[in-house]
Amino acid sequence: MTRYVRVRAILAASLALALLAPMVTAQEPGARLTGILLSEGDGAPVDGAVVSVDGPDGVVVWETLSNSSGAFSLPLPPPGTYRVRVSRIGYESWTSGPVRIDSAQATGPLRLEVPVRAVPLPELMVTEQTDCPTTPEERQRAFDLYESVLPILDSMSTAETHDSLLVRLERPIRIWKGGRFRPGRDTVTVMVSEALPNASPGHLEAYGYADIVDDSLTTFYAPDGAALASPGFLATHCLSPAEAEVGTGAEIAAGLAFEPRPGREVVDVRGVLWIDTVANEPRELAFNYTSLRPFLQRHLVPPLRGYTELRTPDRRVRILVIRIEESRFGGQLRFERVAGDRWLIREWRILRPRLSYRGYSHPRTGNSISPFAVPDEYSGEVLALFRRTNRSPR
């Protein structure tokens, strides 16, 4: 889809490579590349700019946004030669020359002065290519919302955000009672390091929010803070603003809606991140899984076919198309500040699909299986936060 935007200025930068020399040790766990973007001349912060580190093959290694103070922070890539790219909606992007990132010890954040000069033709119109069905104004509003809570989301992805968590988990089980299996719930309390175990953002970008284990078991992930703050999330999702309904705190809440970009074929997520616009804090997230039928059809129907054919004398079974309502599957996450600038996912509820079936037998058409997806609910909550040193709760 082609959208039109007005070019207001060209963002140009001549970043000195010497500024990029001081780095933290690349092999140090949790090492990060931090800095600040300032306008050359007046020293005004350059906010809302995308700062990315591109590898030798041009692929984005890490990407983040500068905040209202012009500051940015992203994980430090392995030692090697990269290019730093700075871009901003309404401005022309700029890419540096080769930058060597080594294991030199950091002396402080990078201070990057970015020259900004106006275009002499203010009415010049150019086209912006995007596959997201949103206007430039909607994308700008969504990008501003995303930027306002990005530091909080990003902080949830670092090990330093919390120590050890006492977590209560609930999962579905089947109990043999009265001569049949009946649904039940199993509750366990465990000590873990993360509120919501999940796959890495890179894995979610490449393979989606569902995995297959041992050819028949499935694992579904939720979009936690690390996933939402990753550059891969921006690369694979369209963002748009969503308005809260009257009577639900609409006067202080705004929604950041997201959905997979067109053509995304893996299991993905769409939903809304609700944000307190007064405090610039995330409240909760509601999401649904997408593209479930192809995943279940590809990975779970073959084992089902093999199982039913072994139980059928003539081994001829017709498998019908899976019946599934994607709106039934997804989840809710509730974010909470625990101390100072420390945040975590306090509660979560996930409804993931499980394949069940009904069998039919007909004298002319033979045996057939009608598979359908039913929800299994997994939930949990953080009960206490413990210090690493003495295991005393906070």
For each residue, the residues with C-beta under 8 A, 3 or more apart:
1: 130 131 132 133
2: 127 128 129
3: 127 128 130 135 136
4: 125 126 127 128 136
5: 89 90 126 128 136
6: 90 122 123 124 125
7: 10 90 92 119 121 122 124 125 126
8: 90 91 118 119 122
9: 90 91 116 117 118 119
10: 7 91 92 116 117 118 119
11: 49 86 87 88 91 92 93 94 114 116
12: 92 94 114 115 116 117
13: 86 94 96 112 113 114 115
14: 115
15: 19 20 84 96 112
16: 19 20
17: 20 21 96 97 99 100
18: 21
19: 15 16 110 111 112
20: 15 16 17 23 84 96 99 101 110
21: 17 18 104
22: 104 105 106 107 108 110
23: 20 26 33 76 101 102 103 104 105 106
24: 28 31 32 33 76 105 106
25: 28 31 103 105
26: 23 31 76 77 78 79 101 102 103
27: 31 103
28: 24 25 31 76
29: 159
30: 158 159 160
31: 24 25 26 27 28 75 76
32: 24 73 74 75 76
33: 23 24 53 62 73 74 75 76 77 101 110
34: 71 72 73 109 110
35: 51 71 72 109 110 111 112
36: 45 66 69 70 71 72 109 110 111 112
37: 45 46 49 51 66 70 71 72 86 112 114
38: 43 44 45 46 70 111 112 113 114
39: 42 43 44 45 46 113 114 115 116
40: 113 114 115 116
41: 115
42: 39
43: 38 39 113
44: 38 39
45: 36 37 38 39 66 68 69 70 71
46: 37 38 39 49 66 70 88 114 116
47: 66 67 68 69 70 147
48: 65 66 88 89 143 144 147
49: 11 37 46 65 66 70 72 86 87 88 91 114
50: 63 64 65 85 86 87 88
51: 35 37 63 64 65 66 72 74 84 85 86
52: 60 61 62 63 64 84 85 87 231
53: 33 60 61 62 63 74 77 82 83 84 85
54: 58 59 60 61 82 83 84 85 95
55: 58 59 60 61 77 80 82
56: 80 81 82
57:
58: 54 55
59: 54 55
60: 52 53 54 55 63 231 235
61: 52 53 54 55 77 82
62: 33 52 53 74 75 77 231
63: 50 51 52 53 60 74 231 234
64: 50 51 52 72 73 74 150 154 229 231
65: 48 49 50 51 72 143 146 147 150
66: 36 37 45 46 47 48 49 51 70 71 72
67: 47 70 71 72 147 150 151
68: 45 47 147
69: 36 45 47
70: 36 37 38 45 46 47 49 66 67
71: 34 35 36 37 45 66 67 109
72: 34 35 36 37 49 51 64 65 66 67
73: 32 33 34 64 151 154
74: 32 33 51 53 62 63 64
75: 31 32 33 62
76: 23 24 26 28 31 32 33 101
77: 26 33 53 55 61 62 80 82 101
78: 26 101
79: 26 101 102 103
80: 55 56 77 100 101
81: 56 98 99 100 101
82: 53 54 55 56 61 77 98 99 101
83: 53 54 95 96 97 98 99
84: 15 20 51 52 53 54 95 96 99
85: 50 51 52 53 54 93 94 95 96
86: 11 13 37 49 50 51 93 94 112 114
87: 11 49 50 52 91 92 93 94
88: 11 46 48 49 50 91 93
89: 5 48 136 139 140 143
90: 5 6 7 8 9
91: 8 9 10 11 49 87 88 116
92: 7 10 11 12 87
93: 11 85 86 87 88
94: 11 12 13 85 86 87
95: 54 83 84 85
96: 13 15 17 20 83 84 85 99
97: 17 83
98: 81 82 83
99: 17 20 81 82 83 84 96
100: 17 80 81
101: 20 23 26 33 76 77 78 79 80 81 82
102: 23 26 79
103: 23 25 26 27 79
104: 21 22 23
105: 22 23 24 25
106: 22 23 24
107: 22
108: 22
109: 34 35 36 71
110: 19 20 22 33 34 35 36
111: 19 35 36 38
112: 13 15 19 35 36 37 38 86
113: 13 38 39 40 43
114: 11 12 13 37 38 39 40 46 49 86
115: 12 13 14 39 40 41
116: 9 10 11 12 39 40 46 91
117: 9 10 12
118: 8 9 10 122
119: 7 8 9 10 122 124
120:
121: 7 124
122: 6 7 8 118 119
123: 6
124: 6 7 119 121
125: 4 6 7
126: 4 5 7
127: 2 3 4
128: 2 3 4 5 136
129: 2
130: 1 3 134 139
131: 1 238 261 262 263
132: 1 139 238 239 240 261
133: 1 238
134: 130 138 139 142 238 239 240
135: 3 138 139
136: 3 4 5 89 128 139 140
137: 140 141
138: 134 135 141 142 240 241
139: 89 130 132 134 135 136 142 143 239 240
140: 89 136 137 143 144
141: 137 138 144 145 241
142: 134 138 139 145 146 239 240 241 256 257
143: 48 65 89 139 140 146 147 239
144: 48 140 141 147 148
145: 141 142 148 149 241 254 256 275
146: 65 142 143 149 150 234 239 256
147: 47 48 65 67 68 143 144 150
148: 144 145 275 277 280
149: 145 146 152 153 256 273 275 280 281 282
150: 64 65 67 146 147 153 154 229
151: 67 73 154 155
152: 149 155 156 225 281 282 335 343
153: 149 150 156 157 225 228 229 282
154: 64 73 150 151 157 158 225 229
155: 151 152 158 161 225 341 342 343
156: 152 153 161 224 225 226 229 343 344 345
157: 153 154 161 201 224 225 226 229 230
158: 30 154 155 161
159: 29 30 193
160: 30
161: 155 156 157 158 342 343 344
162: 165 193 195 338 342 344 385
163: 193 385 386 387 388
164: 191 192 193 385 386 387 388 391
165: 162 191 192 193 194 195 344 382 383 384 385 386
166: 189 190 191 382 383 384 385 386 393
167: 189 190 191 192 195 380 381 382 383
168: 187 188 189 380 381 383
169: 187 188 189 190 378 379 380
170: 185 186 187 377 378 379 380
171: 185 186 376 378
172: 183 184 185 186 376 377 378
173: 183 184 185 186
174: 181 182 183 184
175: 181 182 183 184
176: 180 181 182
177: 180 181 182
178: 182
179:
180: 176 177
181: 174 175 176 177
182: 174 175 176 177 178
183: 172 173 174 175
184: 172 173 174 175
185: 170 171 172 173
186: 170 171 172 173
187: 168 169 170
188: 168 169
189: 166 167 168 169 383
190: 166 167 169
191: 164 165 166 167 386
192: 164 165 167 195 197
193: 159 162 163 164 165
194: 165 197 198
195: 162 165 167 192 224 344 345 346 348 380 382
196: 222 224 333 345 348 380
197: 192 194
198: 194 204 221 222 224 226 227
199: 203 204 207 211 221
200: 203 204 226
201: 157 204 205 226 227 229 230 232 233
202: 205 206 230 232
203: 199 200 206 207
204: 198 199 200 201 207 208 209 221 223 227 230 232 233
205: 201 202 230 232 233 235 236
206: 202 203
207: 199 203 204 211 266
208: 204 266 267 268 291 295
209: 204 220 221 222 223 266 267 268 269 289
210: 218 219 220 221 266 267 289 292 295
211: 199 207 218 219 221
212: 215 216 217 218 219 299
213: 217 218 219
214: 217
215: 212 299 302 303
216: 212 299 300 303
217: 212 213 214
218: 210 211 212 213 295 299 300 352 353 354
219: 210 211 212 213
220: 209 210 267 289 350 352 353
221: 198 199 204 209 210 211 227
222: 196 198 209 227 269 287 331 333 348 350
223: 204 209 227 228 233 269 271 285 287 333
224: 156 157 195 196 198 227 228 333 345
225: 152 153 154 155 156 157 228 229 335 343 345
226: 156 157 198 200 201 229 230
227: 198 201 204 221 222 223 224 230 233
228: 153 223 224 225 233 273 285
229: 64 150 153 154 156 157 201 225 226 233
230: 157 201 202 204 205 226 227 233 234
231: 52 60 62 63 64 234 235
232: 201 202 204 205 235 236
233: 201 204 205 223 227 228 229 230 236 237 258
234: 63 146 230 231 237 239
235: 60 205 231 232
236: 205 232 233 260 261 264 268
237: 233 234 258 259 260 261 268
238: 131 132 133 134 258 259 260 261
239: 132 134 139 142 143 146 234 256 257 258
240: 132 134 138 139 142 257 258
241: 138 141 142 145 254 255 256 257
242: 254 255 256 257 272
243: 250 254 255
244: 248 249 250 253 254 255 274
245: 248 250
246: 250
247: 250
248: 244 245 253
249: 244 252 253
250: 243 244 245 246 247 253
251:
252: 249 276 277 278
253: 244 248 249 250 274 275 276 277 283
254: 145 241 242 243 244 274 275 277
255: 241 242 243 244 272 273 274 275
256: 142 145 146 149 239 241 242 272 273 274 275
257: 142 239 240 241 242 270 271 272
258: 233 237 238 239 240 269 270 271 272 273
259: 237 238 270 290
260: 236 237 238 264 268 269 270 290 291
261: 131 132 236 237 238 264
262: 131
263: 131
264: 236 260 261 268 290 291
265: 291 294
266: 207 208 209 210 291 295
267: 208 209 210 220 289 290 291 292 295
268: 208 209 236 237 260 264 289 290 291
269: 209 222 223 258 260 287 288 289 290 330
270: 257 258 259 260 287 288 290
271: 223 257 258 285 286 287 288 330
272: 242 255 256 257 258 285 286 287
273: 149 228 255 256 258 282 284 285
274: 244 253 254 255 256 282 283 284 285 286
275: 145 148 149 253 254 255 256 280 281 282 283
276: 252 253 279 280 281 282 283
277: 148 252 253 254 280
278: 252
279: 276
280: 148 149 275 276 277
281: 149 152 275 276 335 337
282: 149 152 153 273 274 275 276 285 335
283: 253 274 275 276 334 335
284: 273 274 332 333 334 335
285: 223 228 271 272 273 274 282 332 333 335
286: 271 272 274 330 331 332
287: 222 223 269 270 271 272 330 331 332
288: 269 270 271 326 327 329 330
289: 209 210 220 267 268 269 292 326 329 330 352 353
290: 259 260 264 267 268 269 270 326
291: 208 260 264 265 266 267 268 294 295
292: 210 267 289 295 296 324 326 329 353 373
293: 296 297 321 322 324
294: 265 291 297 298
295: 208 210 218 266 267 291 292 298 299
296: 292 293 299 300 301 322 324 353 355 371 373
297: 293 294 300 301 321 322
298: 294 295 301
299: 212 215 216 218 295 296 302
300: 216 218 296 297 303 304 355 371
301: 296 297 298 304 305 319 322 355 371
302: 215 299 305 306
303: 215 216 300 306 307
304: 300 301 307 308 319 355 357 369 371
305: 301 302 308 309 317 319 369
306: 302 303 309 310
307: 303 304 310 311
308: 304 305 311 312 317 357 359 367 369
309: 305 306 312 315 316 317
310: 306 307 315
311: 307 308
312: 308 309 315 316 317 367
313:
314: 366 367
315: 309 310 312
316: 309 312 366 367
317: 305 308 309 312 366 367 368 369
318: 365 366 367 368 369
319: 301 304 305 368 369 371
320: 368 369 370 371
321: 293 297
322: 293 296 297 301 355 371 372 373
323: 370 371 372 373
324: 292 293 296 328 329 353 372 373
325: 328 329 373
326: 288 289 290 292 329
327: 288 330
328: 324 325 351 373 375
329: 288 289 292 324 325 326 351 352 353 373 375
330: 269 271 286 287 288 289 327 350 351
331: 222 286 287 348 349 350 351
332: 284 285 286 287 348 349
333: 196 222 223 224 284 285 345 347 348
334: 283 284 345 346 347 348
335: 152 225 281 282 283 284 285 343 344 345 346
336: 343 344 345 346
337: 281 340 341 342 343
338: 162 342 343 344 346 385 394
339: 342 385 394
340: 337
341: 155 337
342: 155 161 162 337 338 339
343: 152 155 156 161 225 335 336 337 338
344: 156 161 162 165 195 335 336 338 382 385
345: 156 195 196 224 225 333 334 335 336 348 382
346: 195 334 335 336 338 381 382
347: 333 334 379 380 381 382
348: 195 196 222 331 332 333 334 345 379 380 381
349: 331 332 377 378 379
350: 220 222 330 331 377 378 379
351: 328 329 330 331 375 376 377
352: 218 220 289 329 375 376 378
353: 218 220 289 292 296 324 329 373 374 375 376
354: 218 373 374 375 376
355: 296 300 301 304 322 371 372 373 374
356: 371 372 373 374
357: 304 308 369 370 371 372
358: 369 370 372
359: 308 367 368 369 370
360: 367 368 369 370
361: 366 367 368
362: 365 366 367 368
363:
364:
365: 318 362 368
366: 314 316 317 318 361 362
367: 308 312 314 316 317 318 359 360 361 362
368: 317 318 319 320 359 360 361 362 365
369: 304 305 308 317 318 319 320 357 358 359 360
370: 320 323 357 358 359 360
371: 296 300 301 304 319 320 322 323 355 356 357
372: 322 323 324 355 356 357 358
373: 292 296 322 323 324 325 328 329 353 354 355 356
374: 353 354 355 356
375: 328 329 351 352 353 354
376: 171 172 351 352 353 354
377: 170 172 349 350 351
378: 169 170 171 172 349 350 352
379: 169 170 347 348 349 350
380: 167 168 169 170 195 196 347 348
381: 167 168 346 347 348
382: 165 166 167 195 344 345 346 347 385
383: 165 166 167 168 189
384: 165 166 393 394
385: 162 163 164 165 166 338 339 344 382 393 394
386: 163 164 165 166 191 391 392 393 394
387: 163 164 390 391 392 394
388: 163 164 391
389:
390: 387
391: 164 386 387 388
392: 386 387
393: 166 384 385 386
394: 338 339 384 385 386 387
